[in-house]
Amino acid sequence: MPSTPHEVLIVALREQPGLLGALVSRLTGVQLPRSLKPADATLRFVKPAELRLDLVLQGGRRRWVLVELQRSVDPAKRRRWPLAASLLFSQTGALGDVIVITARRAVARWAERVACVRTRLGTTLQLKPVVLHLGAAESKALLDERRPELALFAAWAMQHRHGPAARAVVERAFELTERLPRALRRAQQRAILSVLSERMLELLREASMNPDKIPETPAARKLRLFLEAQGRKKGRAEGEAKGRAEGEAKGRAEGRQEALITLLRARGLAPSPDDESRIRGCADAAKLDRWIARAATATTVREALGTRTQGARARPRPPGRSRPTPAPRS
């Protein structure tokens, strides 16, 4: 099942196809066509079969790019990538690019050679994709003041890292994100937080809670303020949800309390001030339901509320019947 970092980056690429062109241009120097637009990423064959891919971009009828985000080794890609490229080649009559993006060096090496199959006789089927490994050097290159939208890729590359260098990349990514237009800024800030691991988020929260212990750069301050704002927003949402739940529970209890008092009065069993206070002080819905059920047949308010009258004694035992002897403990 695709992870949150995987889905966040796919959504970003689908909504802003130009991000892929900027990434490829920055890391390889090659310019992709600006006409590339998202297409259906499910490829269908003549026979009932489907091949689901991360992202397919098409520009006109003869230009296509297949994008795969790869966080780990997947042996099934040995068949799927050549199959997908062959189908798109057959449909368009032109060869496009298969681009694999990964943050792990081992996965990058695997992706370069996985789609190569050779028989003992010598027949070879091979697909060599364009592999973009977002390592430390690449992440640094993506932290470009002229292209702040690329900071999302640099942060995405830190999803498995938790050291001071990784934290510095995330803080710098947040700082560059401030340069984006307001509408894009918030979306990219949320996307950056979504692609980070829980461990990295916890480290950032701890640092934001103790800014005096760690020298705070301007980037770290912006990240701290954003995290604090997110925390306040989350706290308000949780408080409102808790308040709604408590209010609903209180409302249900008050409804039962009124129903019980109305039923008692309708049957001529007027509750005393103490009885009414006891009823209104009960917030236990199950107990109120039991009282309502008893009130339908009770002859007194005390009987309805299950209150034993003062001086009531236990029923006397019939003569000749002795108290049962408890069984000895083993």
C-alpha positions as CSV (number, residue, x, y, z in Angstrom):
1,M,0.0,0.0,0.0
2,P,1.4,3.4,-0.9
3,S,2.7,5.5,2.0
4,T,1.8,9.0,2.9
5,P,5.1,10.5,1.6
6,H,4.5,8.6,-1.7
7,E,1.0,9.9,-2.1
8,V,1.9,13.5,-1.1
9,L,4.6,13.7,-3.8
10,I,2.4,12.1,-6.5
11,V,-0.4,14.6,-5.7
12,A,2.1,17.5,-6.0
13,L,3.4,16.2,-9.4
14,R,-0.1,15.6,-10.7
15,E,-1.4,19.1,-9.7
16,Q,1.8,20.8,-10.8
17,P,3.3,18.9,-13.7
18,G,6.0,21.6,-14.1
19,L,7.6,20.4,-10.9
20,L,8.9,17.3,-12.8
21,G,10.4,19.4,-15.5
22,A,12.1,21.6,-13.0
23,L,13.5,18.6,-11.1
24,V,14.8,16.9,-14.2
25,S,16.3,20.1,-15.5
26,R,18.0,20.9,-12.2
27,L,19.5,17.4,-11.8
28,T,20.2,16.4,-15.5
29,G,20.2,19.6,-17.5
30,V,17.5,18.2,-19.9
31,Q,14.4,20.1,-20.6
32,L,11.1,18.3,-20.6
33,P,8.2,19.6,-22.8
34,R,6.1,22.2,-21.0
35,S,3.0,20.7,-22.7
36,L,3.1,17.6,-20.4
37,K,-0.2,17.1,-18.6
38,P,-1.5,14.3,-16.3
39,A,-3.1,11.4,-18.0
40,D,-4.9,8.2,-16.9
41,A,-2.2,6.3,-15.0
42,T,-4.1,3.0,-15.4
43,L,-3.1,1.2,-18.7
44,R,-5.6,-1.2,-20.2
45,F,-4.9,-4.1,-22.5
46,V,-7.1,-5.8,-25.1
47,K,-7.6,-8.7,-22.7
48,P,-9.2,-7.7,-19.3
49,A,-6.1,-6.5,-17.5
50,E,-4.9,-3.3,-15.9
51,L,-1.5,-1.9,-15.0
52,R,-1.6,0.8,-12.3
53,L,1.3,3.3,-12.3
54,D,2.2,6.2,-10.1
55,L,1.9,8.9,-12.7
56,V,1.7,9.3,-16.5
57,L,2.2,12.6,-18.2
58,Q,1.3,13.2,-21.8
59,G,2.0,16.1,-24.2
60,G,0.1,15.7,-27.4
61,R,-0.3,12.2,-29.0
62,R,3.4,11.3,-29.3
63,R,5.0,12.5,-26.1
64,W,4.7,10.7,-22.8
65,V,6.6,10.4,-19.4
66,L,6.0,7.6,-16.9
67,V,6.9,8.5,-13.3
68,E,7.5,6.0,-10.5
69,L,8.4,6.9,-6.9
70,Q,10.4,4.1,-5.4
71,R,11.0,3.8,-1.7
72,S,12.1,0.2,-1.7
73,V,13.0,-2.8,-4.0
74,D,9.9,-4.3,-5.8
75,P,10.7,-7.4,-7.9
76,A,7.3,-6.9,-9.7
77,K,8.7,-3.8,-11.5
78,R,11.0,-6.1,-13.5
79,R,7.9,-7.0,-15.5
80,R,5.7,-3.9,-15.1
81,W,8.0,-1.2,-16.3
82,P,8.9,-2.8,-19.6
83,L,5.2,-3.8,-20.1
84,A,4.0,-0.2,-19.4
85,A,6.6,1.4,-21.7
86,S,5.8,-1.1,-24.5
87,L,2.1,-0.4,-24.3
88,L,2.6,3.4,-24.3
89,F,5.1,2.9,-27.2
90,S,2.5,0.9,-29.1
91,Q,-0.3,3.4,-28.4
92,T,1.6,6.5,-29.3
93,G,4.1,5.3,-31.8
94,A,6.9,7.1,-30.0
95,L,9.3,6.2,-27.1
96,G,8.9,8.3,-24.0
97,D,10.8,8.4,-20.7
98,V,10.5,6.2,-17.7
99,I,11.6,8.3,-14.7
100,V,12.2,6.6,-11.3
101,I,12.7,8.9,-8.3
102,T,14.1,7.5,-5.0
103,A,15.9,8.7,-1.9
104,R,17.8,5.5,-1.3
105,R,21.1,4.8,-3.1
106,A,20.6,1.0,-3.0
107,V,17.2,1.4,-4.6
108,A,18.6,3.7,-7.3
109,R,21.2,1.0,-8.2
110,W,18.5,-1.7,-8.3
111,A,16.2,0.4,-10.5
112,E,18.9,0.9,-13.1
113,R,19.3,-2.8,-13.8
114,V,16.1,-4.5,-12.6
115,A,14.3,-4.4,-16.0
116,C,16.8,-6.5,-17.9
117,V,16.0,-10.1,-18.7
118,R,18.2,-12.4,-20.8
119,T,17.6,-16.0,-21.9
120,R,20.3,-18.7,-22.1
121,L,20.2,-18.4,-25.9
122,G,20.9,-14.7,-25.7
123,T,17.6,-13.0,-26.3
124,T,17.6,-9.8,-24.2
125,L,14.7,-7.6,-23.1
126,Q,15.9,-4.4,-21.4
127,L,14.5,-1.2,-20.2
128,K,16.9,1.3,-18.6
129,P,14.9,4.1,-16.9
130,V,16.1,7.5,-16.0
131,V,16.9,7.2,-12.2
132,L,16.9,10.3,-10.1
133,H,18.6,9.6,-6.8
134,L,17.8,12.3,-4.3
135,G,20.8,12.0,-2.1
136,A,22.6,14.5,0.1
137,A,24.3,16.4,-2.9
138,E,21.1,16.4,-4.9
139,S,19.0,17.6,-2.0
140,K,21.4,20.5,-1.5
141,A,21.1,21.4,-5.2
142,L,17.3,21.4,-4.9
143,L,17.4,24.0,-2.1
144,D,17.6,26.7,-4.8
145,E,16.4,30.2,-3.9
146,R,15.4,30.7,-7.6
147,R,13.1,27.6,-7.5
148,P,11.6,27.4,-4.0
149,E,9.0,24.8,-5.2
150,L,11.8,22.2,-5.5
151,A,12.3,22.4,-1.7
152,L,9.5,19.8,-1.4
153,F,11.7,17.2,-3.2
154,A,14.6,18.0,-0.8
155,A,12.4,17.4,2.2
156,W,11.0,14.3,0.7
157,A,14.5,12.9,0.4
158,M,14.9,13.2,4.2
159,Q,12.0,10.8,5.0
160,H,14.5,8.1,6.1
161,R,17.0,10.4,7.8
162,H,17.0,12.0,11.2
163,G,20.4,13.6,11.9
164,P,21.4,17.2,12.2
165,A,22.1,17.4,8.5
166,A,18.6,16.2,7.6
167,R,17.1,18.6,10.0
168,A,19.0,21.4,8.5
169,V,17.7,20.4,5.0
170,V,14.1,20.5,6.3
171,E,14.5,23.9,8.0
172,R,16.1,25.3,4.8
173,A,13.2,23.8,2.8
174,F,10.7,25.6,5.1
175,E,12.7,28.9,4.7
176,L,12.6,28.7,0.9
177,T,8.9,27.8,0.9
178,E,8.3,31.2,2.4
179,R,9.2,32.7,-1.0
180,L,6.3,31.0,-2.7
181,P,3.0,32.8,-3.3
182,R,0.7,32.6,-0.3
183,A,-1.7,30.2,-2.0
184,L,1.2,27.7,-2.7
185,R,3.1,28.4,0.5
186,R,0.6,26.8,2.9
187,A,0.1,23.8,0.7
188,Q,3.9,23.1,0.4
189,Q,4.4,23.6,4.1
190,R,1.8,21.0,4.9
191,A,3.2,18.7,2.2
192,I,6.7,18.9,3.7
193,L,5.4,18.0,7.2
194,S,3.4,15.1,5.6
195,V,6.5,13.5,4.0
196,L,8.6,13.5,7.2
197,S,8.9,10.5,9.5
198,E,7.4,10.6,13.0
199,R,10.9,10.5,14.4
200,M,11.9,13.7,12.5
201,L,8.7,15.4,13.4
202,E,9.3,14.6,17.1
203,L,12.8,16.0,16.9
204,L,11.5,19.2,15.3
205,R,8.9,19.6,18.0
206,E,11.4,19.0,20.7
207,A,13.7,21.7,19.2
208,S,10.8,24.1,18.8
209,M,10.0,23.7,22.5
210,N,13.5,24.5,23.6
211,P,14.7,27.3,21.3
212,D,17.1,28.6,24.0
213,K,19.1,25.4,24.1
214,I,19.8,25.2,20.4
215,P,21.0,28.1,18.3
216,E,18.0,29.1,16.3
217,T,18.5,30.1,12.7
218,P,15.9,32.1,10.8
219,A,14.8,29.0,9.0
220,A,14.4,27.1,12.3
221,R,12.4,30.0,13.7
222,K,10.0,29.9,10.8
223,L,9.6,26.2,11.2
224,R,9.1,26.6,14.9
225,L,6.4,29.2,14.5
226,F,4.6,27.0,11.9
227,L,4.7,24.0,14.2
228,E,3.4,26.0,17.1
229,A,0.6,27.4,14.9
230,Q,-0.2,23.8,13.8
231,G,-0.2,22.6,17.4
232,R,-2.6,25.4,18.5
233,K,-4.9,24.6,15.6
234,K,-4.8,20.9,16.4
235,G,-5.5,21.7,20.1
236,R,-8.4,23.9,19.2
237,A,-9.9,21.2,16.9
238,E,-9.5,18.6,19.6
239,G,-11.0,20.9,22.2
240,E,-13.9,21.7,20.0
241,A,-14.5,18.0,19.3
242,K,-14.3,17.1,23.0
243,G,-16.7,20.0,23.8
244,R,-19.1,18.8,21.2
245,A,-19.0,15.2,22.5
246,E,-19.5,16.4,26.1
247,G,-22.3,18.7,25.0
248,E,-24.1,16.0,23.2
249,A,-23.8,13.6,26.1
250,K,-25.0,16.3,28.5
251,G,-28.0,17.0,26.2
252,R,-28.9,13.3,26.0
253,A,-28.7,13.0,29.8
254,E,-30.9,16.1,30.3
255,G,-33.4,14.7,27.9
256,R,-33.7,11.6,29.9
257,Q,-33.9,13.5,33.2
258,E,-36.8,15.6,31.9
259,A,-38.6,12.5,30.5
260,L,-38.3,10.8,33.9
261,I,-39.6,13.7,35.9
262,T,-42.5,14.2,33.4
263,L,-43.4,10.5,33.6
264,L,-43.4,10.5,37.4
265,R,-45.6,13.6,37.6
266,A,-48.0,12.2,34.9
267,R,-48.5,9.1,37.1
268,G,-49.2,11.3,40.2
269,L,-45.8,10.6,41.8
270,A,-44.5,14.1,42.3
271,P,-40.7,13.9,43.1
272,S,-39.5,15.8,46.2
273,P,-36.8,18.5,45.8
274,D,-34.2,16.0,46.9
275,D,-35.5,13.4,44.4
276,E,-35.5,15.9,41.6
277,S,-32.0,17.1,42.6
278,R,-30.8,13.5,42.5
279,I,-32.4,12.9,39.1
280,R,-30.9,16.1,37.6
281,G,-27.5,15.3,39.1
282,C,-27.3,11.9,37.3
283,A,-25.5,11.9,34.0
284,D,-25.4,8.1,33.6
285,A,-27.7,7.3,30.6
286,A,-28.0,3.6,31.5
287,K,-29.1,4.4,35.1
288,L,-31.6,7.0,33.8
289,D,-33.0,4.5,31.4
290,R,-33.5,2.0,34.3
291,W,-35.2,4.6,36.4
292,I,-37.6,5.4,33.5
293,A,-38.4,1.8,33.0
294,R,-39.2,1.3,36.7
295,A,-41.2,4.6,36.8
296,A,-43.7,3.1,34.4
297,T,-44.9,0.6,37.1
298,A,-43.6,2.0,40.4
299,T,-46.1,3.0,43.1
300,T,-43.7,5.5,44.7
301,V,-40.8,7.8,43.6
302,R,-38.4,5.9,45.9
303,E,-39.4,2.6,44.2
304,A,-38.7,4.1,40.8
305,L,-35.3,5.4,41.8
306,G,-34.5,2.2,43.6
307,T,-34.2,3.9,47.0
308,R,-35.0,1.7,50.0
309,T,-37.2,3.3,52.5
310,Q,-35.8,4.1,55.9
311,G,-36.3,1.4,58.5
312,A,-36.9,-1.2,55.8
313,R,-35.8,-4.6,57.0
314,A,-34.9,-7.8,55.2
315,R,-37.8,-10.2,54.7
316,P,-37.8,-12.8,57.6
317,R,-36.9,-16.3,56.7
318,P,-39.6,-19.0,56.9
319,P,-39.3,-21.2,60.0
320,G,-37.3,-24.4,59.6
321,R,-35.2,-23.1,56.8
322,S,-31.6,-22.6,57.9
323,R,-29.0,-20.3,56.3
324,P,-26.9,-22.3,53.7
325,T,-23.5,-23.2,54.9
326,P,-20.8,-21.7,52.6
327,A,-18.6,-24.2,50.8
328,P,-15.1,-24.5,52.4
329,R,-12.3,-22.7,50.5
330,S,-9.8,-24.9,48.9
